Amino acid sequence: MKPFLIILLLLLVVVLESASASLFDFLEVSPNLVLSLVLSLVLLKDFRQVWRYLLVIGLLADFFSGLPFGLISLSLVITGYSVSLLNRTTFSAVSFWVIAGFAFLGTFFYNFLQIFFYRLFFSPISVGLNYLLLESFYNFLIILIFFHGLKKRL
């Protein structure tokens, strides 16, 4: 896939998530489209090949979110690197169960980083386990769609 098309996809996902996140709400939880795209990219390609895209999508998401600037991009890059490293050193091929595992693991780790950095620099926040489980499931479904759509084009 050409870099221009990847950046266009990144812009589309950020705008879609920021503009219509409430459309996907179920039990007050919506999928994280940006995280799903990031996890799909690092499962398909090596981190060294996509880290620039992760940084761009993180900065765009930071710009459109109400969170402190840099919080999302830092969490996305660390999560992307961690998932890529674990994928490279542990699994030889990406299967349905690997995608499922990384969807849940990546979502938990990303939210942990968000909470950690927010608490470290700002004020305490809390997120319930039910929220994390439901968001992980949503992200898993979105990652399946992104992964299979990108697999043919990357």
C-alpha positions as CSV (number, residue, x, y, z in Angstrom):
1,M,0.0,0.0,0.0
2,K,1.3,3.4,-0.9
3,P,2.2,5.8,2.0
4,F,-0.3,8.3,0.6
5,L,-3.1,5.7,0.9
6,I,-2.1,4.8,4.4
7,I,-2.1,8.4,5.6
8,L,-5.5,8.9,3.9
9,L,-6.8,5.9,5.8
10,L,-5.3,7.3,9.0
11,L,-7.0,10.6,8.5
12,L,-10.3,8.9,7.7
13,V,-10.1,6.7,10.9
14,V,-9.3,9.7,13.1
15,V,-12.1,11.8,11.7
16,L,-14.6,9.0,11.8
17,E,-13.7,8.2,15.4
18,S,-13.8,11.8,16.6
19,A,-16.9,12.8,14.6
20,S,-19.1,9.7,15.1
21,A,-17.8,7.8,18.1
22,S,-21.3,8.0,19.7
23,L,-22.8,6.2,16.7
24,F,-21.0,3.0,17.7
25,D,-21.8,3.2,21.4
26,F,-23.2,0.1,23.1
27,L,-23.6,0.2,26.9
28,E,-21.7,3.5,26.8
29,V,-18.6,1.9,25.3
30,S,-17.4,2.5,21.8
31,P,-14.5,0.8,19.9
32,N,-11.2,2.6,19.6
33,L,-10.8,2.7,15.8
34,V,-7.4,4.3,16.0
35,L,-6.0,1.6,18.3
36,S,-7.6,-1.1,16.1
37,L,-5.9,0.3,13.0
38,V,-2.5,0.6,14.8
39,L,-2.7,-3.0,16.0
40,S,-3.6,-4.2,12.5
41,L,-0.7,-2.4,11.1
42,V,1.9,-3.8,13.6
43,L,0.5,-7.3,13.1
44,L,0.9,-7.0,9.4
45,K,4.2,-5.2,9.2
46,D,7.2,-4.8,11.4
47,F,7.2,-1.8,13.9
48,R,10.2,-0.3,12.2
49,Q,8.2,0.0,8.9
50,V,5.1,1.6,10.5
51,W,6.3,3.6,13.5
52,R,6.0,6.9,11.5
53,Y,2.4,6.1,10.7
54,L,1.7,5.3,14.4
55,L,3.2,8.7,15.4
56,V,1.1,10.5,12.7
57,I,-2.2,8.9,13.7
58,G,-1.4,9.4,17.4
59,L,-0.7,13.1,16.9
60,L,-3.9,13.5,14.8
61,A,-5.9,11.7,17.5
62,D,-4.3,13.9,20.1
63,F,-5.3,17.0,18.1
64,F,-8.9,16.0,17.9
65,S,-9.3,14.6,21.4
66,G,-9.9,16.4,24.6
67,L,-7.0,14.7,26.3
68,P,-3.7,16.4,27.0
69,F,-1.6,16.6,23.8
70,G,0.8,13.7,23.4
71,L,-1.0,11.2,25.7
72,I,-2.6,9.2,22.9
73,S,0.5,9.3,20.6
74,L,2.8,8.1,23.3
75,S,0.5,5.3,24.4
76,L,0.0,4.2,20.7
77,V,3.7,4.1,19.9
78,I,4.5,2.2,23.1
79,T,1.6,-0.2,22.6
80,G,2.5,-0.7,18.9
81,Y,6.1,-1.4,19.8
82,S,5.2,-3.9,22.5
83,V,2.7,-5.8,20.4
84,S,5.1,-5.9,17.5
85,L,7.9,-7.2,19.7
86,L,5.8,-9.8,21.3
87,N,4.4,-10.9,18.0
88,R,7.8,-11.2,16.4
89,T,9.4,-13.1,19.2
90,T,6.5,-15.4,20.1
91,F,4.4,-16.3,17.0
92,S,5.5,-17.4,13.6
93,A,2.2,-16.7,11.8
94,V,-0.7,-14.5,12.5
95,S,-3.9,-16.5,13.0
96,F,-7.4,-15.8,14.2
97,W,-6.4,-16.5,17.8
98,V,-3.3,-14.4,17.6
99,I,-5.4,-11.5,16.4
100,A,-7.9,-12.1,19.2
101,G,-5.2,-12.3,21.8
102,F,-3.4,-9.1,20.6
103,A,-6.7,-7.3,20.4
104,F,-7.5,-7.9,24.0
105,L,-3.9,-7.6,25.2
106,G,-3.3,-4.4,23.2
107,T,-6.5,-2.8,24.4
108,F,-5.7,-3.5,28.0
109,F,-2.1,-2.3,27.7
110,Y,-3.1,0.8,25.8
111,N,-5.7,1.7,28.4
112,F,-3.3,1.0,31.2
113,L,-0.8,3.4,29.6
114,Q,-3.4,6.0,29.2
115,I,-4.4,5.8,32.8
116,F,-0.8,5.6,34.0
117,F,0.3,8.7,32.1
118,Y,-2.8,10.6,33.0
119,R,-2.4,9.8,36.7
120,L,1.3,10.6,36.5
121,F,0.9,14.0,35.0
122,F,-2.6,15.1,35.9
123,S,-5.2,13.6,38.2
124,P,-6.5,10.1,39.1
125,I,-9.1,8.5,36.8
126,S,-10.6,5.1,37.0
127,V,-12.0,2.7,34.4
128,G,-14.0,-0.4,35.2
129,L,-13.1,-3.9,34.1
130,N,-16.4,-4.3,32.3
131,Y,-15.6,-1.3,30.2
132,L,-12.2,-2.7,29.3
133,L,-13.6,-6.1,28.4
134,L,-16.3,-4.6,26.2
135,E,-13.9,-2.2,24.5
136,S,-11.5,-5.1,23.9
137,F,-14.3,-7.1,22.3
138,Y,-15.3,-4.2,20.1
139,N,-11.6,-3.6,19.1
140,F,-11.3,-7.3,18.2
141,L,-14.2,-7.1,15.8
142,I,-12.8,-3.9,14.2
143,I,-9.2,-5.3,14.0
144,L,-10.6,-8.4,12.1
145,I,-12.1,-6.0,9.5
146,F,-9.0,-3.8,9.3
147,F,-6.6,-6.7,9.3
148,H,-8.3,-8.6,6.4
149,G,-8.8,-5.4,4.5
150,L,-5.2,-4.3,4.8
151,K,-3.7,-7.8,4.4
152,K,-4.4,-7.8,0.6
153,R,-3.1,-4.2,0.1
154,L,0.1,-4.2,2.2
